[in-house]
Amino acid sequence: MTTTTSQRTLKKMLLGDDGTVTLRFKGTSQMVAAKALDVQHDSEGNPTYLCLDRLVHRTFEELISADIPDSRLVSVSVTGCVATEMHLTWLPS
């Protein structure tokens, strides 16, 4: 059985100093919050990997596009069955 889903678009992402990650997807005003259990950054300080304490992605969802004003974030690949692991792709500065 093949399941197809439309790709969601990330409109806002905030990473708090306390490790709280807040996300908002296109088409909804509701924010999704999770705790980052692990965060890795590139040499410019951009987060490149987040391991969250819960699932924030959908079943069969592998890629989330990003359309965040004034952000170089392009896309987020997601995996996980108990917690979401996010690999973030940034445009070069």
Helices and strands as residue ranges (DSSP letters): E 9-15, E 20-25, E 31-41, E 47-52, E 63-66, E 73-79, E 85-90
